[in-house]
Amino acid sequence: MSDIAGSIRKILLSDKSEALVAVGVIVIVMMMIIPLPAWLLDFFMIFNLGLSLLIILIVLYTRRVLDFSVFPTLLLVSTVFGLALNISSTRLILSRGAAFNGQMVRAFGSFVVGAGGTEGMVIGLIIFIIIIAVQFVVITKGATRVAEVAARFTLDSLPVKQMAIEQEYSSGAITEEESRQRKRDLQKESDFYGSMDGASKFISGNVKVGIFITLINMVGGFIVGVTIHGESASSAISNYISLTIGDGLITQFPSLLVSTATGLIVTRAVSDGTFGRDISEQFTRDSRIYWIAAIFLFLLAFVPGFPWYLLGPLGILVGFSAYLLSRKKQAAVQTEKEKTKSAAVSASPELSPVAPPDPISLELGYGLIPLVDKDQSSELLDRITRIRRETALELGLVVPRIRIIDNMRLEAVQYCIKIRNVEMGTGIIRMGHYLAINPGGLADEIPGEKTTDPAFGLPAKWITEEYRDRAERAGFTIVDNQSVIATHLTEVIKSHAHELLGRVEMQRILDALKSDYASVVDEVLKTLSLGEVLKIMQRLLQEQVSIRNIVTILEAVADYAPVSRDTTFLVEKVRQVLSREICLALADENKVLHVWTLNPALEQEIIDSRVDTAAGPVAALAPELQRRWLNLAANMIRAGQNQGYTGLILTSEPARVLVRNAIRRELPETAVISVPEIDPAFKVERLGEINPEQTAPVEEETAAAGGRR
């Protein structure tokens, strides 16, 4: 038997199976045209019955609908096969009459009915009508309705489910391959229910045709028997009605099995297990219902006229089942208590930890969900992947997966960027519009809604497609919706990169380096703690200095840590070692650094006012002086930016960190470098001096610097 089963499996899984299916479909069609001998008709009827039985068993043991995705097509084939059998049997019954020797038809016309003669015909006709009514009114109609609703809701929920998969992928819960596989399964599931919505109509049509064929057989058989075969009216009724009932039962019974399978497969959408396992799990959850049922059966046994000899044993059986279930539940509770007790002994007496917030997340209003829907040709998800890759190359920091969330509390067109659940940036997107950014000095004559570029704070307008060419010719920078979010996200990540690097990430970086640079890592950690190394890296990132060349950074730390463990001192020494990289990021294409300098008296006063705090050294100048020089620096640097210069201040080494901390709030985009950080390969051009006592207009000094250039 095992050899036979193996041979069948090889045939079904081989390329020959395709040929067998093709031949089978052709045979089904030919059955409607070519007369069949009675023995072959019996064979096909047995085959149809067995196929229907296999279909319902496969459905019962199927965990997911996608495991039996061929069911809608198989439903059509089995329906056509049943109709072909109906036509073939009708041809033989009408042509042979009483001489018809189809064993399956006669067996269902007598044995299944359970009686002979007129009584058998009446009973058989009633059973046939009941089967038709149950199949058409109850099973088929219900399955059709469930399939329609399932198809509609599956299609409506498809974007939300795809969004959920993207969120899981963005948060790192699943891999890219798992994400693609889930999306494929989701699409197949949607296609399956869509197919079932139409395929369920085959069954209802089959029932209607079965009723029509049965009536035709009865009327036609009576006419053929009386007029052609010369039978008496009573004999014709006896023969043809009996055969018609048998034919109707043998063809409708497999159809009933298939329609039941249809109802089962479309009503088990929420299950992940087989039907038997679901029954076992869900019927054994609570023993109380069995106690109640047992008591009810016992009470019913004492009611006069009820069969106590059946109700009593059944009540005992149900009560015994309730006892077993209660014992099982008590054992499970005891096991759970032991596990809890064991966990309590090994764990500290603290509250369970709360899940930390996502390192970085992008929240979207419901109107912006299409921006992350790949089915609508959205590229934002790919852009976010590239942002993480580019940030890793530029800053040397591997950005955690960015979780994308649809936040119903936001406005429909609003988005929000958060780091560890703290809002770092927000913006508005006008779907179907472009953001036209004014780089400065352009005439604002383009029709549109005035706004501000969320990434850099530049004046901008939301314009429609018709004004896009006009805005580009006028010199505006045109940005699409996805680029607006991607650019804003990039700037937020760069500005807050230091907040994304924690002890866990730092430890992973050092562990990865140990394989090739164990001596450097060990030497640094002998002098400094992990937290001190982390502070150095965070302060570098805070000023947009890449930590990608981390080996050089650690070597510099190892050289200067024996001198001082002060992180501010070590950061300055690391910056000097990275002078070429810092200058490359700040210089123009000719390797020229255009800098602003401080008045020597002001710089010395800043150095003398140094106060060391837990957050680093700060300059404790008089409030009036602090306000004057910061306002002057801001005006001069902005004026220089209008001339095309980058905001860059050059100071001495002792003053650099003090100046940087002083301007960090008012001029966050302005870089501050010290003289030792200037690489010999670069030239320095002074744009002007920041002197609170100066009286010359800022614009004149900047223009003069531009002329000297």
C-alpha positions as CSV (number, residue, x, y, z in Angstrom):
1,M,0.0,0.0,0.0
2,S,2.8,2.4,0.8
3,D,4.3,1.7,-2.7
4,I,1.0,2.5,-4.3
5,A,0.6,5.7,-2.2
6,G,4.1,6.8,-3.1
7,S,3.5,6.2,-6.8
8,I,0.3,8.3,-6.7
9,R,2.1,11.1,-4.9
10,K,4.9,11.1,-7.5
11,I,2.4,11.3,-10.3
12,L,0.5,14.2,-8.7
13,L,3.6,16.1,-8.0
14,S,5.2,15.5,-11.4
15,D,4.7,17.3,-14.6
16,K,2.3,14.4,-15.6
17,S,-0.3,15.8,-13.2
18,E,-0.8,18.8,-15.6
19,A,-1.5,16.4,-18.4
20,L,-3.9,14.4,-16.3
21,V,-5.8,17.5,-15.2
22,A,-6.1,18.7,-18.9
23,V,-7.3,15.2,-20.0
24,G,-9.8,15.1,-17.1
25,V,-11.3,18.5,-18.0
26,I,-11.7,17.4,-21.7
27,V,-13.3,14.1,-20.5
28,I,-15.8,16.1,-18.4
29,V,-16.9,18.2,-21.4
30,M,-17.1,15.1,-23.7
31,M,-19.3,13.3,-21.2
32,M,-22.1,15.8,-22.0
33,I,-22.0,14.8,-25.6
34,I,-20.9,11.1,-25.9
35,P,-23.1,8.4,-24.3
36,L,-21.5,6.4,-21.5
37,P,-22.0,2.7,-20.7
38,A,-23.7,2.1,-17.4
39,W,-20.6,0.6,-15.7
40,L,-18.5,3.7,-16.7
41,L,-21.3,6.0,-15.4
42,D,-21.2,4.1,-12.0
43,F,-17.4,4.5,-11.9
44,F,-17.6,8.3,-12.5
45,M,-20.4,8.6,-9.9
46,I,-18.2,6.8,-7.3
47,F,-15.3,9.0,-8.3
48,N,-17.4,12.1,-7.8
49,L,-18.6,10.9,-4.4
50,G,-15.0,10.2,-3.4
51,L,-13.7,13.5,-4.7
52,S,-16.4,15.4,-2.7
53,L,-15.5,13.5,0.4
54,L,-11.8,14.3,-0.1
55,I,-12.6,18.0,-0.6
56,I,-14.5,18.3,2.7
57,L,-11.8,16.4,4.6
58,I,-9.1,18.6,3.2
59,V,-11.0,21.7,4.3
60,L,-11.5,20.3,7.8
61,Y,-7.7,19.7,8.1
62,T,-6.7,23.0,6.5
63,R,-5.1,25.6,8.8
64,R,-5.2,28.5,6.4
65,V,-7.3,29.3,3.4
66,L,-4.1,29.8,1.4
67,D,-3.2,26.2,2.0
68,F,-6.1,25.2,-0.2
69,S,-6.1,28.1,-2.6
70,V,-7.1,25.9,-5.5
71,F,-10.5,25.4,-4.0
72,P,-12.4,28.1,-6.1
73,T,-11.2,26.5,-9.3
74,L,-11.9,23.0,-8.0
75,L,-15.4,24.1,-7.1
76,L,-16.1,25.0,-10.7
77,V,-14.6,21.7,-12.0
78,S,-16.5,19.6,-9.5
79,T,-19.8,21.4,-10.4
80,V,-19.3,20.9,-14.1
81,F,-18.4,17.2,-13.4
82,G,-21.6,16.7,-11.5
83,L,-23.7,18.3,-14.2
84,A,-22.0,16.1,-16.8
85,L,-23.0,13.1,-14.7
86,N,-26.5,14.4,-14.5
87,I,-26.7,14.7,-18.3
88,S,-25.2,11.3,-18.9
89,S,-27.5,9.5,-16.4
90,T,-30.5,11.3,-17.9
91,R,-29.6,10.1,-21.4
92,L,-29.3,6.4,-20.2
93,I,-32.5,6.5,-18.1
94,L,-34.6,8.0,-20.9
95,S,-33.1,5.7,-23.5
96,R,-33.2,2.4,-21.6
97,G,-36.1,2.9,-19.2
98,A,-36.7,-0.2,-17.1
99,A,-33.6,-1.9,-18.7
100,F,-31.4,0.8,-17.2
101,N,-28.7,-1.1,-15.1
102,G,-26.8,1.7,-13.4
103,Q,-26.1,0.3,-10.0
104,M,-25.3,3.5,-8.1
105,V,-28.6,5.2,-9.3
106,R,-30.7,2.2,-8.3
107,A,-28.9,1.8,-5.0
108,F,-29.6,5.4,-4.0
109,G,-33.2,4.9,-5.3
110,S,-33.9,2.0,-3.0
111,F,-31.3,1.4,-0.2
112,V,-30.7,5.0,0.7
113,V,-34.5,5.7,0.7
114,G,-35.1,2.6,2.9
115,A,-38.3,1.4,1.3
116,G,-39.7,0.1,-2.0
117,G,-42.8,0.6,-4.1
118,T,-45.0,3.7,-3.9
119,E,-43.9,4.3,-0.3
120,G,-40.2,4.4,-1.3
121,M,-40.9,6.8,-4.2
122,V,-42.7,9.2,-1.9
123,I,-40.0,8.9,0.8
124,G,-37.3,9.3,-1.7
125,L,-39.0,12.4,-3.3
126,I,-39.4,14.0,0.2
127,I,-35.7,13.3,1.1
128,F,-34.6,14.7,-2.3
129,I,-36.7,17.9,-1.7
130,I,-35.3,18.3,1.8
131,I,-31.7,17.9,0.6
132,I,-32.3,20.5,-2.1
133,A,-33.9,22.9,0.4
134,V,-31.1,22.5,3.0
135,Q,-28.4,22.9,0.4
136,F,-30.0,25.9,-1.4
137,V,-31.7,27.8,1.4
138,V,-29.3,27.1,4.3
139,I,-25.8,26.1,3.2
140,T,-25.4,27.7,-0.2
141,K,-27.1,30.9,0.6
142,G,-25.2,31.4,3.8
143,A,-21.9,30.5,2.3
144,T,-22.5,32.9,-0.6
145,R,-23.3,35.7,1.8
146,V,-20.2,35.0,4.0
147,A,-18.0,34.9,0.9
148,E,-19.4,38.2,-0.3
149,V,-18.8,39.9,3.1
150,A,-15.3,38.3,3.4
151,A,-14.3,39.5,0.0
152,R,-15.5,43.0,0.7
153,F,-13.9,43.3,4.1
154,T,-10.6,41.7,2.9
155,L,-10.3,44.1,0.1
156,D,-11.2,47.1,2.3
157,S,-8.7,46.1,5.0
158,L,-5.9,45.4,2.5
159,P,-4.2,48.8,2.8
160,V,-4.4,48.8,6.6
161,K,-2.9,45.3,6.8
162,Q,-0.1,46.3,4.4
163,M,0.6,49.3,6.6
164,A,0.8,47.1,9.6
165,I,3.3,44.9,7.8
166,E,5.4,47.9,6.9
167,Q,5.3,49.0,10.6
168,E,6.5,45.7,11.8
169,Y,9.3,45.7,9.2
170,S,10.3,49.3,10.1
171,S,10.4,48.5,13.8
172,G,12.6,45.5,13.1
173,A,10.1,42.9,14.3
174,I,10.3,41.1,10.9
175,T,12.9,40.8,8.2
176,E,12.5,42.1,4.7
177,E,11.9,38.6,3.3
178,E,9.2,38.0,5.9
179,S,7.6,41.3,5.0
180,R,7.5,40.4,1.3
181,Q,6.1,36.9,2.1
182,R,3.4,38.4,4.3
183,K,2.4,40.8,1.6
184,R,2.3,38.0,-1.0
185,D,0.1,36.0,1.3
186,L,-2.1,39.0,2.0
187,Q,-2.6,39.5,-1.8
188,K,-3.3,35.8,-2.3
189,E,-5.8,35.9,0.5
190,S,-7.6,38.8,-1.0
191,D,-7.7,37.1,-4.4
192,F,-9.0,33.9,-2.8
193,Y,-12.0,35.5,-1.2
194,G,-12.6,37.5,-4.4
195,S,-12.7,34.2,-6.3
196,M,-14.9,32.5,-3.6
197,D,-17.4,35.4,-4.0
198,G,-18.0,34.3,-7.5
199,A,-17.3,30.6,-7.2
200,S,-20.1,30.2,-4.5
201,K,-22.5,31.1,-7.3
202,F,-21.7,27.8,-9.0
203,I,-23.2,25.8,-6.2
204,S,-26.5,27.8,-6.1
205,G,-26.7,27.5,-9.9
206,N,-26.0,23.8,-9.6
207,V,-28.9,23.3,-7.2
208,K,-31.3,25.2,-9.4
209,V,-30.2,23.1,-12.4
210,G,-30.5,19.9,-10.4
211,I,-34.2,20.8,-9.6
212,F,-34.8,21.6,-13.3
213,I,-33.2,18.3,-14.5
214,T,-35.2,16.3,-11.9
215,L,-38.5,17.8,-13.1
216,I,-37.5,17.2,-16.8
217,N,-36.6,13.6,-16.0
218,M,-39.9,12.9,-14.3
219,V,-42.0,14.5,-17.1
220,G,-39.8,13.3,-19.9
221,G,-39.5,9.8,-18.5
222,F,-43.3,9.5,-18.2
223,I,-43.7,10.6,-21.8
224,V,-41.0,8.4,-23.2
225,G,-42.2,5.4,-21.2
226,V,-45.8,5.7,-22.3
227,T,-45.4,6.9,-25.9
228,I,-42.1,5.3,-27.0
229,H,-41.5,2.2,-24.8
230,G,-45.2,1.4,-24.6
231,E,-45.3,1.1,-20.9
232,S,-48.4,1.6,-18.8
233,A,-48.8,4.9,-16.9
234,S,-48.3,3.2,-13.5
235,S,-45.3,1.3,-14.7
236,A,-43.7,4.4,-16.3
237,I,-44.3,6.4,-13.1
238,S,-42.8,3.6,-11.0
239,N,-39.7,3.1,-13.1
240,Y,-38.8,6.7,-14.1
241,I,-39.7,8.4,-10.9
242,S,-37.7,5.8,-8.9
243,L,-34.7,6.2,-11.2
244,T,-35.0,10.0,-11.3
245,I,-35.0,10.1,-7.5
246,G,-31.9,7.9,-7.3
247,D,-30.2,10.0,-9.9
248,G,-31.0,13.2,-8.1
249,L,-29.8,11.8,-4.8
250,I,-26.5,10.4,-6.2
251,T,-25.7,13.7,-7.9
252,Q,-26.9,16.1,-5.1
253,F,-25.2,14.3,-2.2
254,P,-21.6,15.0,-3.5
255,S,-22.8,18.6,-4.2
256,L,-24.0,18.9,-0.7
257,L,-20.6,17.8,0.6
258,V,-18.9,20.4,-1.6
259,S,-21.3,23.2,-0.6
260,T,-20.7,22.3,3.1
261,A,-16.9,22.5,2.4
262,T,-17.5,25.9,0.9
263,G,-19.3,27.1,4.0
264,L,-16.6,25.8,6.2
265,I,-13.7,27.4,4.4
266,V,-15.2,30.9,4.2
267,T,-16.3,30.9,7.8
268,R,-13.0,29.9,9.3
269,A,-11.1,33.1,8.3
270,V,-10.0,33.9,11.9
271,S,-8.6,30.5,12.7
272,D,-4.9,29.5,12.5
273,G,-5.5,25.8,13.3
274,T,-7.5,22.9,11.9
275,F,-11.2,22.6,12.5
276,G,-10.7,19.6,14.8
277,R,-8.1,21.4,16.9
278,D,-10.2,24.5,17.2
279,I,-13.2,22.4,18.4
280,S,-11.0,20.6,20.9
281,E,-9.5,23.9,22.3
282,Q,-12.7,25.9,22.4
283,F,-14.9,23.2,23.7
284,T,-12.6,22.4,26.7
285,R,-11.9,25.9,28.1
286,D,-14.5,25.9,30.9
287,S,-15.7,22.9,32.8
288,R,-18.7,24.8,34.3
289,I,-20.8,24.5,31.2
290,Y,-20.5,20.7,31.3
291,W,-21.5,20.6,35.0
292,I,-24.6,22.7,34.1
293,A,-25.4,20.4,31.1
294,A,-25.0,17.3,33.2
295,I,-27.4,18.6,35.9
296,F,-29.9,19.5,33.2
297,L,-29.8,16.0,31.7
298,F,-30.2,14.4,35.1
299,L,-33.2,16.5,35.9
300,L,-34.7,15.8,32.5
301,A,-34.4,12.1,33.1
302,F,-36.9,12.3,36.0
303,V,-39.6,14.0,33.8
304,P,-42.3,11.4,33.1
305,G,-42.3,10.2,29.5
306,F,-38.6,11.0,28.8
307,P,-36.2,8.1,28.1
308,W,-34.4,8.0,31.4
309,Y,-32.3,5.1,30.3
310,L,-30.7,7.4,27.7
311,L,-30.7,10.7,29.5
312,G,-29.1,9.2,32.7
313,P,-26.0,7.6,31.0
314,L,-25.6,10.7,28.9
315,G,-25.7,12.9,32.0
316,I,-23.1,10.7,33.7
317,L,-20.9,10.9,30.6
318,V,-21.1,14.7,30.5
319,G,-20.5,15.0,34.3
320,F,-17.4,12.8,34.0
321,S,-16.2,15.0,31.2
322,A,-16.7,18.0,33.4
323,Y,-14.7,16.3,36.2
324,L,-11.8,15.6,33.9
325,L,-11.8,19.2,32.6
326,S,-11.8,20.6,36.1
327,R,-8.9,18.4,37.1
328,K,-7.0,19.5,34.0
329,K,-7.7,23.1,34.7
330,Q,-6.5,22.8,38.4
331,A,-3.3,21.1,37.2
332,A,-2.7,23.9,34.7
333,V,-3.3,26.5,37.4
334,Q,-0.9,24.7,39.8
335,T,1.8,24.6,37.1
336,E,1.4,28.3,36.4
337,K,1.7,29.1,40.1
338,E,4.9,27.1,40.4
339,K,6.3,28.9,37.3
340,T,5.3,32.3,38.8
341,K,6.9,31.4,42.2
342,S,10.1,30.2,40.5
343,A,10.2,33.4,38.5
344,A,9.5,35.5,41.6
345,V,12.4,33.9,43.4
346,S,14.9,34.5,40.6
347,A,13.7,38.0,39.8
348,S,14.2,41.2,41.7
349,P,11.2,42.6,43.7
350,E,10.5,45.3,41.1
351,L,7.7,46.0,38.8
352,S,7.8,44.5,35.3
353,P,9.7,46.7,32.9
354,V,7.7,48.8,30.6
355,A,8.5,48.5,26.9
356,P,10.8,51.4,25.9
357,P,9.6,53.8,23.1
358,D,10.8,53.4,19.6
359,P,14.2,55.1,19.0
360,I,12.8,57.0,16.1
361,S,9.3,57.0,14.6
362,L,7.4,58.7,11.8
363,E,3.7,59.3,12.6
364,L,1.3,60.1,9.7
365,G,-2.2,61.4,9.6
366,Y,-4.6,59.1,7.9
367,G,-4.6,61.3,4.8
368,L,-0.9,60.7,4.3
369,I,-1.1,56.9,4.4
370,P,-0.9,56.7,0.6
371,L,2.6,58.1,0.8
372,V,3.8,54.7,2.3
373,D,1.6,52.5,0.1
374,K,3.8,50.7,-2.4
375,D,0.7,49.7,-4.4
376,Q,0.3,53.4,-5.2
377,S,3.9,53.6,-6.4
378,S,5.1,55.3,-3.2
379,E,8.9,55.6,-2.8
380,L,9.0,57.0,0.7
381,L,9.8,53.6,2.3
382,D,12.7,53.1,-0.1
383,R,13.8,56.7,0.6
384,I,13.8,56.0,4.4
385,T,16.0,52.9,3.8
386,R,18.4,55.1,1.8
387,I,18.4,57.7,4.6
388,R,19.5,55.1,7.1
389,R,22.2,53.9,4.7
390,E,23.5,57.4,3.9
391,T,23.5,58.5,7.6
392,A,25.6,55.4,8.4
393,L,28.1,56.4,5.7
394,E,28.1,60.1,6.6
395,L,28.0,60.1,10.4
396,G,29.2,56.5,11.1
397,L,26.0,55.9,13.1
398,V,23.7,53.0,12.2
399,V,20.2,54.5,12.6
400,P,17.7,52.1,14.2
401,R,14.7,51.0,12.1
402,I,12.3,53.9,11.7
403,R,8.8,52.8,12.8
404,I,6.0,54.3,10.7
405,I,2.7,54.8,12.6
406,D,-0.7,56.0,11.5
407,N,-1.7,58.4,14.3
408,M,-5.4,59.3,14.3
409,R,-4.8,62.1,16.7
410,L,-2.9,64.0,14.1
411,E,-4.6,66.1,11.4
412,A,-5.2,64.2,8.2
413,V,-2.4,66.0,6.4
414,Q,0.0,66.3,9.3
415,Y,3.1,64.2,10.1
416,C,5.3,64.1,13.2
417,I,8.9,62.9,13.7
418,K,9.6,61.6,17.2
419,I,12.8,60.4,18.9
420,R,12.0,58.1,21.9
421,N,8.4,59.3,21.8
422,V,9.4,63.0,22.0
423,E,8.3,65.2,19.1
424,M,11.3,66.6,17.2
425,G,9.7,67.9,14.1
426,T,6.3,68.2,12.5
427,G,4.9,69.4,9.2
428,I,1.9,69.7,6.9
429,I,1.7,67.9,3.5
430,R,-0.7,69.1,0.8
431,M,-1.5,66.0,-1.3
432,G,-1.4,66.7,-5.0
433,H,0.8,69.8,-4.5
434,Y,4.5,70.6,-4.7
435,L,6.5,72.6,-2.2
436,A,8.2,75.5,-4.0
437,I,11.1,76.7,-1.7
438,N,12.4,80.3,-2.1
439,P,16.2,80.0,-1.7
440,G,16.3,83.7,-1.0
441,G,15.9,87.0,-3.0
442,L,13.4,85.7,-5.5
443,A,10.2,87.6,-6.4
444,D,7.3,85.9,-4.7
445,E,4.8,86.0,-7.6
446,I,3.9,82.3,-7.9
447,P,0.2,81.6,-6.9
448,G,0.0,79.2,-4.0
449,E,-0.4,78.7,-0.2
450,K,2.3,80.3,1.8
451,T,4.2,78.1,4.2
452,T,7.6,77.4,5.6
453,D,10.0,74.6,4.6
454,P,9.9,72.3,7.7
455,A,13.5,71.1,7.3
456,F,15.3,74.4,7.0
457,G,12.7,77.1,7.8
458,L,12.9,78.8,4.4
459,P,9.9,80.6,3.0
460,A,7.9,78.4,0.6
461,K,4.6,77.9,-1.1
462,W,2.4,74.9,-1.9
463,I,1.7,75.0,-5.6
464,T,-0.2,72.9,-8.1
465,E,1.1,71.1,-11.1
466,E,0.2,73.9,-13.5
467,Y,2.6,76.3,-11.8
468,R,5.5,73.9,-11.4
469,D,7.3,74.9,-14.6
470,R,6.8,78.5,-14.0
471,A,8.3,78.2,-10.4
472,E,11.3,76.3,-11.7
473,R,12.0,78.9,-14.3
474,A,11.8,81.6,-11.6
475,G,14.5,79.8,-9.6
476,F,12.4,78.1,-6.9
477,T,13.4,74.7,-5.6
478,I,10.5,72.3,-6.3
479,V,10.1,69.4,-3.9
480,D,7.5,66.6,-4.0
481,N,5.6,65.4,-0.9
482,Q,7.8,62.4,-0.3
483,S,11.0,64.5,-0.5
484,V,9.6,67.0,2.0
485,I,9.2,64.3,4.6
486,A,12.4,62.5,3.7
487,T,14.5,65.7,3.9
488,H,12.9,66.7,7.2
489,L,13.5,63.2,8.6
490,T,17.2,63.4,7.4
491,E,17.8,66.7,9.1
492,V,16.1,65.6,12.4
493,I,18.3,62.5,12.4
494,K,21.5,64.5,11.8
495,S,20.5,67.1,14.5
496,H,19.7,64.5,17.1
497,A,22.1,61.7,16.1
498,H,23.7,61.9,19.5
499,E,20.4,61.0,21.1
500,L,20.2,57.8,19.1
501,L,23.5,56.5,20.4
502,G,23.3,54.9,23.8
503,R,25.3,52.5,25.9
504,V,23.8,49.4,24.3
505,E,24.7,50.7,20.8
506,M,28.2,51.8,22.0
507,Q,28.9,48.4,23.5
508,R,27.9,46.8,20.2
509,I,30.3,49.0,18.3
510,L,33.1,48.2,20.6
511,D,32.4,44.5,20.6
512,A,32.5,44.6,16.8
513,L,35.8,46.4,16.8
514,K,37.4,43.9,19.2
515,S,37.7,41.3,16.5
516,D,40.3,43.4,14.6
517,Y,41.3,46.2,17.0
518,A,41.2,44.5,20.4
519,S,44.3,46.3,21.7
520,V,42.9,49.7,21.0
521,V,39.5,49.0,22.6
522,D,41.1,47.3,25.6
523,E,43.5,50.2,26.2
524,V,40.7,52.8,26.0
525,L,38.5,50.8,28.4
526,K,41.3,50.4,30.9
527,T,41.4,54.2,31.4
528,L,37.8,55.3,30.6
529,S,34.4,53.7,31.4
530,L,31.9,52.9,28.7
531,G,29.9,55.9,29.7
532,E,32.8,58.3,29.2
533,V,33.6,56.8,25.8
534,L,29.9,57.3,25.0
535,K,30.0,61.0,26.0
536,I,32.9,61.6,23.6
537,M,31.0,60.0,20.7
538,Q,27.8,61.9,21.6
539,R,29.5,65.3,21.7
540,L,31.2,64.6,18.3
541,L,27.8,63.7,16.8
542,Q,26.2,66.7,18.4
543,E,28.4,68.9,16.3
544,Q,27.9,66.8,13.2
545,V,31.4,65.2,13.3
546,S,31.4,61.7,11.8
547,I,32.4,58.9,14.1
548,R,32.8,56.5,11.2
549,N,36.6,56.6,11.6
550,I,36.1,55.3,15.1
551,V,39.5,53.5,15.2
552,T,41.3,56.9,14.8
553,I,39.0,58.4,17.4
554,L,39.8,55.6,19.9
555,E,43.5,55.9,19.2
556,A,43.4,59.6,20.0
557,V,41.5,58.9,23.2
558,A,44.0,56.3,24.2
559,D,46.8,58.8,23.6
560,Y,45.3,61.6,25.7
561,A,43.3,59.8,28.3
562,P,46.4,59.2,30.5
563,V,46.8,63.0,30.6
564,S,43.2,63.8,31.5
565,R,39.9,61.9,31.7
566,D,37.9,65.1,31.2
567,T,35.6,64.4,28.3
568,T,35.6,68.0,27.1
569,F,39.5,67.9,26.8
570,L,39.4,64.6,25.0
571,V,36.7,65.8,22.5
572,E,38.9,68.8,21.6
573,K,41.9,66.5,21.0
574,V,39.9,64.1,18.9
575,R,38.6,67.0,16.8
576,Q,42.2,68.0,16.2
577,V,43.1,64.5,15.1
578,L,40.1,64.6,12.7
579,S,41.0,68.0,11.4
580,R,41.1,67.0,7.7
581,E,37.6,65.4,7.9
582,I,36.2,68.4,9.7
583,C,37.7,70.9,7.3
584,L,36.5,68.9,4.2
585,A,32.9,69.2,5.5
586,L,33.2,73.0,6.1
587,A,35.3,74.2,3.2
588,D,34.3,75.2,-0.3
589,E,35.3,73.4,-3.5
590,N,38.6,75.2,-3.5
591,K,39.5,74.1,0.0
592,V,38.9,77.6,1.5
593,L,37.4,78.1,4.9
594,H,35.4,81.3,5.1
595,V,35.3,82.2,8.8
596,W,34.1,84.8,11.2
597,T,36.5,85.6,14.1
598,L,35.9,87.0,17.6
599,N,37.3,90.2,18.8
600,P,40.4,89.2,20.9
601,A,39.1,91.1,24.0
602,L,35.7,89.4,23.7
603,E,37.3,86.0,23.2
604,Q,39.5,86.5,26.3
605,E,36.5,87.6,28.3
606,I,34.6,84.5,27.3
607,I,37.6,82.3,28.3
608,D,37.9,84.1,31.7
609,S,34.2,83.6,32.4
610,R,34.3,79.8,32.0
611,V,32.3,77.8,34.5
612,D,32.3,74.0,34.5
613,T,28.9,72.3,34.8
614,A,27.7,68.8,34.6
615,A,26.6,69.5,31.0
616,G,30.0,70.9,30.1
617,P,31.8,74.2,30.4
618,V,29.8,77.4,29.7
619,A,30.7,81.1,29.5
620,A,29.1,83.1,32.4
621,L,29.3,86.6,30.7
622,A,27.3,89.5,31.9
623,P,23.7,89.2,30.5
624,E,23.9,92.5,28.5
625,L,27.3,91.5,26.9
626,Q,26.1,88.0,26.2
627,R,22.9,89.3,24.5
628,R,24.9,91.9,22.4
629,W,27.5,89.7,21.0
630,L,25.1,86.8,20.2
631,N,22.7,89.2,18.4
632,L,25.7,90.6,16.5
633,A,27.0,87.2,15.6
634,A,23.5,86.1,14.4
635,N,23.1,89.1,12.2
636,M,26.6,88.8,10.7
637,I,26.3,85.1,10.0
638,R,22.9,85.4,8.4
639,A,24.1,88.2,6.2
640,G,27.0,86.1,5.2
641,Q,24.7,83.2,4.4
642,N,22.7,85.5,2.1
643,Q,26.1,86.0,0.2
644,G,26.5,82.3,-0.1
645,Y,28.9,81.7,2.8
646,T,28.6,78.9,5.4
647,G,28.2,79.9,9.0
648,L,31.6,79.2,10.5
649,I,33.4,80.8,13.5
650,L,37.1,80.4,14.2
651,T,38.4,80.7,17.8
652,S,41.3,79.6,19.9
653,E,41.3,76.2,21.4
654,P,40.3,77.3,25.0
655,A,37.4,79.3,23.6
656,R,36.0,76.9,21.1
657,V,33.7,74.8,23.3
658,L,32.6,77.9,25.2
659,V,31.5,79.7,22.0
660,R,29.8,76.6,20.7
661,N,27.8,76.1,23.8
662,A,26.9,79.8,23.8
663,I,25.5,79.8,20.3
664,R,24.0,76.3,20.2
665,R,20.5,77.5,20.9
666,E,20.4,80.7,18.7
667,L,22.6,79.4,15.9
668,P,22.4,75.6,15.9
669,E,23.6,75.3,12.2
670,T,26.7,77.4,12.8
671,A,30.0,75.4,13.3
672,V,32.8,76.5,15.5
673,I,36.4,75.3,15.0
674,S,39.6,76.1,16.7
675,V,42.9,77.1,15.2
676,P,44.5,73.6,15.9
677,E,41.7,72.0,13.9
678,I,42.7,73.7,10.6
679,D,44.5,71.2,8.4
680,P,47.6,72.7,6.6
681,A,46.0,71.8,3.2
682,F,43.2,74.3,3.7
683,K,43.2,78.1,3.4
684,V,41.4,80.4,5.7
685,E,39.6,83.6,4.6
686,R,38.2,85.9,7.2
687,L,34.8,87.4,6.5
688,G,34.7,89.7,9.4
689,E,35.2,90.2,13.2
690,I,32.4,89.8,15.7
691,N,33.0,92.8,18.0
692,P,30.1,94.0,20.2
693,E,31.7,97.5,20.2
694,Q,31.6,97.9,16.4
695,T,29.4,100.5,14.8
696,A,29.7,99.6,11.1
697,P,26.7,98.0,9.5
698,V,26.9,94.3,9.2
699,E,25.9,94.3,5.5
700,E,28.7,96.6,4.6
701,E,31.4,94.5,6.2
702,T,30.0,91.3,4.6
703,A,29.9,92.9,1.2
704,A,33.5,94.1,1.7
705,A,34.5,90.5,2.6
706,G,32.8,89.3,-0.6
707,G,34.8,91.9,-2.6
708,R,38.1,90.8,-1.1
709,R,37.2,87.2,-2.1
